Amino acid sequence: MRKTGQPTINDVARIAGVSKKTVSRVINRSPLLGDDTRKRVEQVIGDLGYIPNPQARALALRRNFLIGLVHDNPNAQTVMNVQQGMLEALHDTEFEMVVRPVDRGSATMLEDLRHFLERQRLFGVLLMPPISENDSVAKLCADIGCRYVRMGSAVLDDPAHMVASNDREAVRGATGYLIEQGHRRIGFVGGPHGFRSARERRAGFEEALAAAGIALPRSMIADGNYTFDSGLVAAERLLDVIPRPTAIFSSNDEMAAGVIHAARQRGLDIPRDLSIIGFDDTPIAAHVWPPLTTVRWPIASMARSAALKLIAGEEEDDTDVEEPSLFLSTLIRRASVAAPGG
């Protein structure tokens, strides 16, 4: 008797001679698959006219094909860059992205996050810093069976649950570049308290000065919160120091733009009177004048890898390719740095 109805994933797997999980991997455009197997499965899908049913699969798996982005980050550009990387990974798959801001200072943050994860039945979640730095959040995800990847400026977890950058090393190198140019009075604009990235970047800065035998008076350090306004206020404080710094390292580009604005208000020429380095390499770095020397933070690539880790997580035999867990930041030299008085 001739079979009627729409072809199923079981039909595809049987004819292609693979498992249902391998078919799922092909459907989700997972990179963790050999080309020959992918082509064979795609041929069978085309011949049968098989159309995946995400609703049915979601019902069977008791979760939706949604990847969450959870954040409490004051820098909108950073959040946008993460979304860009995730969307690149999810393109042409059955997965969609949902974004959830949280308040890390709330007494009910963990409870609220639990309700969100359970209500949405997420397939997985990417945790942005500083939320990602909270071990209790990672434990919550594990306890309720929600896949997670933590993004950070240092190693936070095992490779399957983490994407990290080398912030400390990158800032140490950037500060070393200022020292090589002849700077000895170097100010520092730090990030928000409670952010691991802020601690790592300050540590790299201090290590570079210590290695060069340069003292770091407290007056050369000003705190910020990764916003333009906080960079402006921090720069006003640093530029009031006598003698003032000949260079300032800012822990992100947005605060560096505030530093540039404050310097211009005082009639200082950049880089002749003041050299400036930022961190991130966001569009603002190339749009300010002079173009900003900065540390390129590969955050979009980190987010893409994190999303691929999440959507490949259902496969039991993901051995062909492993998504990287460590991403190196690099110094981008532009026109905002010169020798003192140069």
C-alpha positions as CSV (number, residue, x, y, z in Angstrom):
1,M,0.0,0.0,0.0
2,R,1.4,3.4,-1.0
3,K,2.3,5.7,1.9
4,T,0.4,9.0,2.0
5,G,1.1,12.2,3.9
6,Q,4.1,14.4,4.3
7,P,7.6,12.9,4.6
8,T,9.0,12.9,8.1
9,I,12.5,13.3,9.5
10,N,12.4,9.5,10.1
11,D,12.0,9.0,6.3
12,V,14.9,11.3,5.6
13,A,17.2,9.6,8.1
14,R,16.2,6.1,6.8
15,I,16.8,6.8,3.1
16,A,20.0,8.8,3.8
17,G,21.3,6.1,6.1
18,V,22.0,8.5,9.0
19,S,20.5,9.2,12.4
20,K,17.7,11.7,13.0
21,K,20.2,13.8,14.9
22,T,22.4,14.1,11.9
23,V,19.4,15.2,9.8
24,S,18.6,17.8,12.5
25,R,22.2,19.0,12.3
26,V,21.9,19.5,8.5
27,I,18.6,21.3,8.9
28,N,20.2,23.7,11.5
29,R,23.2,24.4,9.3
30,S,25.5,23.1,12.0
31,P,29.2,23.4,11.0
32,L,29.9,20.2,12.9
33,L,29.3,17.9,10.0
34,G,31.2,16.4,7.0
35,D,30.5,17.8,3.6
36,D,29.7,14.3,2.1
37,T,27.1,13.6,4.8
38,R,25.6,17.1,4.5
39,K,25.2,16.8,0.7
40,R,23.7,13.3,0.9
41,V,21.1,14.4,3.5
42,E,20.3,17.6,1.6
43,Q,19.7,15.5,-1.6
44,V,17.2,13.3,0.2
45,I,15.5,16.3,1.7
46,G,15.1,17.8,-1.7
47,D,14.0,14.5,-3.4
48,L,11.3,13.9,-0.7
49,G,10.2,17.5,-0.4
50,Y,10.6,17.3,3.3
51,I,9.7,20.4,5.2
52,P,10.9,20.6,8.9
53,N,8.2,21.3,11.4
54,P,9.7,23.3,14.2
55,Q,6.5,23.4,16.2
56,A,6.2,19.6,16.3
57,R,9.9,19.3,17.2
58,A,9.5,21.9,19.9
59,L,6.5,20.0,21.3
60,A,8.4,16.7,21.3
61,L,11.5,18.2,22.9
62,R,9.5,20.3,25.4
63,R,11.3,23.4,24.4
64,N,11.1,26.1,21.8
65,F,13.7,26.8,19.1
66,L,14.6,30.1,20.8
67,I,18.1,31.2,21.8
68,G,18.0,33.8,24.6
69,L,20.3,36.7,25.2
70,V,20.4,37.8,28.8
71,H,22.2,41.0,29.7
72,D,22.5,43.9,32.1
73,N,25.0,46.0,30.2
74,P,25.0,49.8,30.0
75,N,26.6,50.0,26.6
76,A,24.0,49.7,23.9
77,Q,26.6,49.2,21.2
78,T,28.1,46.2,22.9
79,V,24.6,44.6,23.2
80,M,24.0,45.3,19.5
81,N,27.4,43.7,18.5
82,V,26.4,40.6,20.4
83,Q,23.1,40.4,18.7
84,Q,24.8,40.8,15.3
85,G,27.0,37.8,16.0
86,M,24.2,35.7,17.3
87,L,22.0,36.5,14.3
88,E,24.8,35.5,11.9
89,A,25.0,32.1,13.6
90,L,21.2,31.6,13.5
91,H,20.7,32.7,9.9
92,D,19.1,30.0,7.8
93,T,18.3,27.8,10.8
94,E,15.0,27.2,12.6
95,F,16.2,29.1,15.6
96,E,15.2,32.7,16.6
97,M,16.6,35.1,19.1
98,V,14.9,36.6,22.1
99,V,16.5,39.4,24.2
100,R,16.0,39.7,27.9
101,P,17.4,42.6,30.0
102,V,17.7,42.0,33.7
103,D,18.7,44.0,36.7
104,R,21.7,42.4,38.4
105,G,21.1,44.6,41.5
106,S,17.6,43.3,42.1
107,A,17.0,41.0,45.0
108,T,14.6,39.0,42.8
109,M,16.9,38.8,39.8
110,L,17.5,35.0,40.0
111,E,13.8,34.3,40.6
112,D,12.8,36.5,37.7
113,L,15.3,34.9,35.4
114,R,14.1,31.5,36.4
115,H,10.5,32.4,35.5
116,F,11.6,33.8,32.2
117,L,13.6,30.7,31.2
118,E,10.9,28.3,32.3
119,R,8.1,30.3,30.7
120,Q,9.9,30.6,27.3
121,R,11.3,27.1,27.3
122,L,14.4,28.3,25.7
123,F,16.6,26.0,23.7
124,G,19.6,27.8,25.2
125,V,20.8,31.1,26.5
126,L,23.9,33.4,26.0
127,L,24.8,35.2,29.2
128,M,26.5,38.5,28.6
129,P,28.8,40.1,31.2
130,P,28.4,41.0,33.9
131,I,25.5,38.6,34.3
132,S,27.7,35.8,32.9
133,E,30.2,36.4,35.8
134,N,27.6,35.3,38.4
135,D,28.1,31.6,39.1
136,S,24.6,31.5,40.5
137,V,23.1,32.3,37.2
138,A,25.1,29.5,35.5
139,K,24.0,27.1,38.2
140,L,20.3,28.2,37.7
141,C,20.5,27.4,34.0
142,A,22.1,24.0,34.7
143,D,19.5,23.2,37.4
144,I,16.6,23.8,35.1
145,G,18.2,22.1,32.1
146,C,18.7,25.2,30.0
147,R,21.8,25.2,27.9
148,Y,24.0,28.2,28.4
149,V,27.2,29.8,27.3
150,R,28.9,32.5,29.3
151,M,30.7,35.4,27.6
152,G,33.5,37.0,29.6
153,S,36.8,38.9,29.6
154,A,38.5,35.9,31.3
155,V,38.0,32.2,31.6
156,L,34.7,31.6,33.5
157,D,33.7,28.0,32.8
158,D,34.6,24.9,30.8
159,P,35.0,25.4,27.0
160,A,31.6,24.1,26.2
161,H,30.0,26.8,28.3
162,M,32.2,29.8,27.6
163,V,33.6,32.2,25.1
164,A,36.3,34.5,26.5
165,S,38.7,37.2,25.5
166,N,42.2,38.1,26.7
167,D,41.4,41.6,28.0
168,R,44.2,41.7,30.5
169,E,46.9,40.7,28.0
170,A,45.5,43.1,25.3
171,V,45.4,46.1,27.7
172,R,48.9,45.3,28.9
173,G,50.1,45.4,25.2
174,A,48.2,48.6,24.5
175,T,49.7,50.3,27.5
176,G,53.1,49.1,26.5
177,Y,52.6,50.8,23.2
178,L,52.1,54.1,25.0
179,I,55.2,53.5,27.0
180,E,57.1,52.7,23.9
181,Q,56.1,56.1,22.5
182,G,57.7,57.7,25.6
183,H,54.7,58.3,27.9
184,R,55.3,58.1,31.6
185,R,52.3,60.0,33.0
186,I,49.5,57.8,31.8
187,G,45.9,58.2,33.2
188,F,43.4,55.4,33.3
189,V,39.6,55.5,33.0
190,G,38.2,52.3,34.5
191,G,35.0,50.5,33.9
192,P,32.1,49.9,36.4
193,H,32.6,48.2,39.7
194,G,31.4,44.6,39.6
195,F,32.4,44.0,36.0
196,R,35.1,41.4,35.4
197,S,36.1,43.2,32.3
198,A,36.8,46.3,34.3
199,R,39.1,44.4,36.7
200,E,40.9,42.6,33.9
201,R,41.6,45.8,31.9
202,R,42.8,47.6,35.0
203,A,45.1,44.7,35.9
204,G,46.6,44.7,32.4
205,F,47.2,48.5,32.7
206,E,48.9,48.2,36.1
207,E,51.0,45.2,35.0
208,A,52.4,47.2,32.0
209,L,53.3,50.2,34.2
210,A,54.9,47.9,36.9
211,A,57.0,46.1,34.2
212,A,58.3,49.5,33.0
213,G,59.0,50.7,36.6
214,I,56.4,53.5,36.3
215,A,54.5,54.5,39.4
216,L,50.8,54.8,39.3
217,P,49.5,57.4,41.8
218,R,45.8,57.2,42.7
219,S,45.3,60.6,41.1
220,M,45.9,59.0,37.7
221,I,42.9,56.6,38.0
222,A,39.3,57.7,37.4
223,D,36.2,55.4,37.4
224,G,33.6,55.3,34.7
225,N,30.7,53.1,33.8
226,Y,31.2,52.5,30.0
227,T,29.2,55.6,29.0
228,F,30.2,58.8,27.2
229,D,29.2,61.0,30.1
230,S,31.2,59.0,32.6
231,G,34.2,59.3,30.3
232,L,33.7,63.0,30.2
233,V,33.6,63.3,34.0
234,A,36.6,61.0,34.4
235,A,38.7,63.0,31.9
236,E,37.9,66.3,33.7
237,R,39.3,64.8,36.9
238,L,42.4,63.4,35.2
239,L,43.1,66.6,33.3
240,D,43.0,68.6,36.5
241,V,46.0,66.7,37.8
242,I,49.2,68.7,37.9
243,P,51.2,67.8,36.0
244,R,48.5,66.4,33.8
245,P,48.8,63.0,32.0
246,T,50.3,63.0,28.6
247,A,48.2,59.9,27.7
248,I,45.0,58.3,28.9
249,F,43.9,54.7,28.4
250,S,40.1,54.4,28.5
251,S,38.5,51.0,29.2
252,N,36.1,51.4,26.3
253,D,35.6,53.5,23.2
254,E,32.5,55.4,24.4
255,M,34.3,56.7,27.4
256,A,37.3,57.5,25.2
257,A,35.0,59.7,23.1
258,G,34.2,61.5,26.3
259,V,37.9,61.9,27.0
260,I,38.4,63.4,23.6
261,H,35.5,65.9,24.1
262,A,36.9,67.0,27.5
263,A,40.4,67.5,26.0
264,R,39.0,69.6,23.2
265,Q,37.1,71.8,25.6
266,R,40.4,72.6,27.2
267,G,42.0,73.4,23.9
268,L,44.3,70.3,23.9
269,D,45.4,68.9,20.7
270,I,45.2,65.1,20.1
271,P,47.7,63.5,19.9
272,R,50.2,66.3,20.3
273,D,49.1,67.3,23.8
274,L,47.3,64.1,24.8
275,S,47.4,60.6,23.4
276,I,44.3,58.4,23.9
277,I,43.6,54.7,23.5
278,G,40.2,53.0,23.8
279,F,38.9,49.5,23.9
280,D,36.3,47.7,21.7
281,D,36.8,49.2,18.2
282,T,33.2,50.1,17.9
283,P,32.2,52.4,15.0
284,I,32.7,55.5,17.2
285,A,36.5,54.7,17.2
286,A,36.7,55.4,13.4
287,H,34.2,58.3,13.4
288,V,35.8,60.6,16.0
289,W,38.7,62.9,15.1
290,P,41.4,62.0,15.1
291,P,40.5,58.3,14.6
292,L,40.9,56.5,17.8
293,T,43.7,54.0,18.5
294,T,41.9,51.2,20.3
295,V,41.9,47.5,21.2
296,R,39.6,45.5,18.9
297,W,37.4,43.3,21.0
298,P,36.1,40.4,18.8
299,I,32.7,40.4,20.5
300,A,30.6,39.7,17.5
301,S,32.8,36.6,16.7
302,M,32.5,35.6,20.3
303,A,28.7,35.8,20.2
304,R,28.6,33.9,16.9
305,S,30.6,31.1,18.4
306,A,28.5,31.1,21.5
307,A,25.3,30.7,19.5
308,L,26.8,27.9,17.4
309,K,27.8,26.1,20.6
310,L,24.2,26.4,21.8
311,I,22.5,25.1,18.7
312,A,25.0,22.3,18.2
313,G,24.6,21.2,21.8
314,E,21.8,18.7,21.1
315,E,24.1,16.5,19.0
316,E,25.7,13.6,20.7
317,D,28.5,13.1,18.2
318,D,29.7,16.7,17.7
319,T,33.3,15.7,17.1
320,D,34.1,17.1,13.6
321,V,34.6,20.7,14.6
322,E,34.8,22.5,17.9
323,E,33.8,26.2,18.2
324,P,36.7,28.2,19.8
325,S,36.4,29.4,23.4
326,L,39.2,31.9,23.5
327,F,39.3,35.0,21.3
328,L,42.3,37.3,21.1
329,S,41.9,41.1,21.1
330,T,44.3,43.1,19.0
331,L,45.6,46.7,19.0
332,I,44.4,48.9,16.1
333,R,46.8,51.8,15.7
334,R,45.2,55.0,14.4
335,A,46.0,58.7,14.8
336,S,45.2,59.4,18.5
337,V,48.6,58.3,19.8
338,A,52.0,60.0,19.3
339,A,55.1,60.7,21.4
340,P,54.6,63.3,24.2
341,G,54.6,66.7,22.7
342,G,55.0,65.2,19.2
